[in-house]
Every structure is written in structure tokens, then in C-alpha cells.
Amino acid sequence: MEPLLLAGSREPNGFSLDTYVRRGGYGALKKSLGMTPDAVVDAVKASGLRGRGGAGFPTGMKWQFVDKKSPKPKYICCNADESEPGTFKDHVLMERNPHLLFEGCLIGCFAIGAKVAYIYIRGEFWHVQEVLESELAKARAAGYIGKNIMGTGFDCEIYVHRGAGAYEAGEETALIESLEGKRAQPRLKPPFPAVEGLYGCPTAVNNVETLCNVPLIIERGADWFAKIGPEKNGGPKLYCVSGHVKKPGVFEAPMDVSLKELIYGEKFGGGIRGGHALKCVIPGGSSVPVLLPSEIDIPASFDAIQKAGSLLGSAGIIVMDETTCMVWAAENLLHFYRHESCGKCTPCREGGAWLHMILGKIERGEGQMKDLDLLLSISNNILGKTLCAFGDAAATPVLSTVKTFRAEYEAHIREGRCTMPAPWRSGARVGAAH
Amino acid sequence: MDYGRGRHKSARQLPEEGPAFVYTADRRTKLDEICSRYPPEQRKSAILAALYLAQEQQGYLTRNAMRHVAEVIRCTPADVEDVVTFYTMFYTRPVGTHVLQVCRTLSCALMGAERVTEELSKVLGLKPGETDKAGEFTLLEVECLGACDRAPVVGVNDHWHECQSPDAARALIDGLRSKGAASLTGCHLKVEK
């Protein structure tokens, strides 16, 4: 498949306004402005575009839910807080193809009746923000952003808003809280952002990659888009392959590509490094269950991966070879979730800390057999008992690895040591406990 | 078990009072421009930007700086403290000229981030979280920076320095000591064919 999202982006200056316009950029915006806002929403609905941030919710429906009759202003918040471990596609899009995102934001604003879009970018993406700001200024000077865009009377602004280090800000209501200048903590839903979002106004929160697909739909048609890849999983998709593969990177493919191909294919991950065998794969960012080598010969689509017992999530494919200790991996991830818990809901704040401590105990060889049941009990008391999906995300690596690799946990406890100390790990952990 | 050891992270720890603080004229102008991006009654949206500017000016945030931010943003000092203590990128203690942030999360850890931290710790004589006496280096372990294909990643202030190994990390320190920020390779900027 020709690259669509990353088209031209690997060329020198591929990110610049000139290159983008030469390739026909901002043509979809012009076309949209000649349509009615409802027709734009209908086209996105007909395309079947599903949100690329993790949940896979249909974008057209999200836009349709925005309360257009409300007298309040409407907003688009672009979620560029890409923080899910193993995910690094959005920063590539923003760095290499920023105008595609701007065009998607503008079309989205037109469709829902918004005059402002905020791109909430994570604080660590400082160099990406520089590219966005300078390209925004160029697009503004060229009349694609601002007042009376392309002489149609449509006014729209795009601003970049920099976060300051909080995984939780990637949750849509926490992102809104953070944009309002508060701690990034989730809100009780309903009301959903489509009714009461930023500043209490109707808001659509969309992921970077999602918005980047919108110009393609408008330009080439909803039918064309829906036919790329399997049914109900249409359109190009960016996959992030990291961990023990020969060629880690961001790869674009339709969703009928298999998970196995993404890891072993020459055009993709290129296979496992150093002649090792594959142990397991986390297919959708650290928050989803692991899959075994026997389970990966499936299409890397939302539906197929869910059917296999995991989730496509943010398409962050983390590959682990046979040298990886799964107790260590689970402890590493729970350190992350313990650190990043926003602290609002007790099960996640306290449970995450306990999970991390117990995993550390087992990894150090101080565990007891009853700790395994304790891990499962704590996890099940977090699952579904928090305001946002973070709690489930924190419990999943524990539930999934204890279920799939229980023998490894038991060996740690029986032998009183880590039974799989890989050479690429530190001999003595120098890191702070928390 | 480390539960109960030391303070809970929610315990209130106020930064030092610090010297008197007012934004420089150019930073104040920049902040006013940023405030204009939000509705006039929503100035608080600019609080993160205001804190970044204060931190850029002074290196870290003090109570005087936080009070000034509250005045400019027109919120309470408690609102500012609430935000400062939540986000990891604000420093409430002096940090070194070069703040090294080793990504410790899974994809980087699988590629040897622990050994990079170990090496940096050895070379600098610092544990993660510490700053050297000369104020040259701060060593931190941070969570996923979002550059997992170039693992392990070490953030140096606002820049990414990628594809690290213990040897590369040692070279990084030598480079920063002799040439400063110019020694950063920033391999994410290279366009691969």
C-alpha cells in the first residue's frame, strides 16, 4: 500500500507547508468548506473511521454527539499526549506531517461548529512543539488558519498547548482538566465531553492519527476509505513496533496486515534480534493483555485482536524475546502505573502501589505462594472500580502475566531469586524504589 | 516493602522561599501572548506555560515564583501549588545544567535502559534523583518518553538523545562536559530512507 498518513514525510523537508501544498494539501479543507457541516460528519460516519487513540470509538458518531444547538462555543481538543508505553506514532505524524493534522483539525472544527482547536501535546515533545508552532505560523500566514479561511468566511484558530508530564492527561476528561489549568484528573462521566467538555462547552477530543485520517476521507471518499483493510476496520493504520525486534519503528499498513507480519516481515520489524525466539507480544500499548507466539497469526485489527483476547489499543506493539523475565516485566509496568496514577480513585492509587510492591518482592526472591492470589485479588478489586480506564490498564499486566506465565512466578518464589536475569538488565538495581 | 517508608507522595512539601521573582519583560510579553489563546475568563489555562517560563528564568520554582505566577494568572497560590506538585516536569529544587532523564519504562528497559542508568550513575557518582555539587548534572529516571523505537532514550533537558548504550552514555557525559548541548546527536531528526 502507498503510504497515506506518512506520504512524503520521509523526504527532506517533507514536513513543510510548500511540500504539503504541492502534494495537494489543504485540498480536502477546500472541499469540506464547500459542503455543509452535516455532510462532513456524514462522510466521516460513512467511512467507519474508528478512533486511533486506543478505544476505537467511531469518530463520526463522536462528532455527531457534539451538541450543535448549544449557544456555547464548541471546541476540538486534539489529544497529542501520546504517553502509552510502546506508542510513538503521533509524534512521527506531528514532526513529519504536521499540516495533515492541521487540516484534520480545521475540517473537524468546521464539522462540529468550532472556531478553535487546541492541540494538547505532552510536555516531553518539546522538539515536536517547535515544528508545530513554526508550521502553524506558516499556515496562518498563507491563509489556511485564522480569519476568513480561503475566502469562505470560515474562521478557525489552532493553538498548541503543552502539558507538563502526566500520563493521565491522555484520558479525555483529564486532558480537558489539564487544559483548564488544573491537575490532570478524570471527571465523572456522564456528562460526556460532547455535551460538557472544555470550559463546560461541547467538545470533541480526538487523537492525532484520527484527525490525520479525516482529510483522506474527504479527499478520496468514504467508500474508498472503508475498503482499505477489513470490514469495520477501514483506513490506513500506523503501528509502533518496539522491543526485541531487528528494526523497531513506525509502520503504516491496512488493518488486514497480520500481527506476525508486523513483527517478522522484512518491510516491518524484521524478526527477533540476535537469533532469539519470541516469548510474547503486548499488541496495543502496555495496558493490554499479552499474546503468545501461537496467537499472533491474526489480522492486526481492532476486532481480530479483541477476538484473540487482547486489544489493538494504541497499536504499540511491544515484542519480548525468550530472555525476558515476565515478573520483571510486570514489575516494570506496575512501577509505571504506580508512578502515573493521578491519585483520584482509591483502588488505583493504593492498589497500584501494592501491586508494584508485591511484584518487587517476588522479583527479588522474597515472595510467598500466597502472594499470587493476593496479586489477583488486588487486581480484581481495581478492575472496573475507577473513574477512568487507568485502573483497568494497571491491573491488566498483572492479571495477564500471572495467568499466562504462572509457572515463572512460582519458580521465582520457589527458588527465592529471579530465575531469568537477562544480561541486558542491571546487576544491581540502582533505581529508586519509587 | 517500602510502603510507609518516608513520606507519602501526597505529603505537603513546600519549596523554598527563594529570591524575589518577577518575569523578565520578554517572558511577560510571551506569557501575555499565550494567555490570549484562551477565552479571557480562562486565563488559568495558561498556568503550565506560566510555570515553564518561570522555571526557564530561574532554573526551578520557588514560593516567590509561584506567588508571582498566581498574581499574573489571577488565581490563588494554592491553585499554583496544586498544579506544580502534580506534574513531573516542574522542579522545586535546583537542578543541574544538564538534566539527564533516562526512560525506564518497558520498551527502553528491554533494550538495556537499566544498564544505561547504572553506567551514568557510576560515571557521575549520582543516584537517580540527585544533582552533583557543581550543579552540572542531575540524574533522573523517568517514565516512557514516547520514543520506544530508538530505545533506550535519555532526555537531556528538552532534547531526546536516543539509541543509548552504556558506552554511548559515557561518551554523552564526555561530550556534554566538553561541548555542552552541541554534542547531542538528536537522532530523531535524521530522516531515514
Interface residues (C-beta under 8 A of the other chain):
Chain A: R10 E11 P12 G14 P73 E82 S83 E84 P85 G86 T87 F88 H91 E95 R96 R122 G123 E124 F125 W126 H127 E157 Y159 H161 R162 G163 A164 G165 A166 Y167 S178 L179 E180 G181 K182 R183 A184 Y199 C240 V241 S242 G243 H244 P248 G249 V250 I282 S286 G316 I318 M320 T324 A329 N332 L333 H335 F336 H339 E340 C342 G343 A353 W354 M357 K361 W424 R425 S426 G427 A428 R429 V430 G431 A432 A433 H434
Chain B: M1 D2 Y3 R5 K9 S10 R37 P39 Q42 K44 S45 A46 I47 L48 A49 L51 Y52 I73 C75 D79 D82 V83 F86 Y87 T88 M89 F90 R104 T105 L106 S107 A109 L110 M111 G112 E114 R115 T117 E118 S121 K127 P128 G129 E141 V142 E143 C144 L145 G146 A147 C148 D149 R150 A151 G155 D158 H159 W160 G186 H188 L189 V191 E192 K193
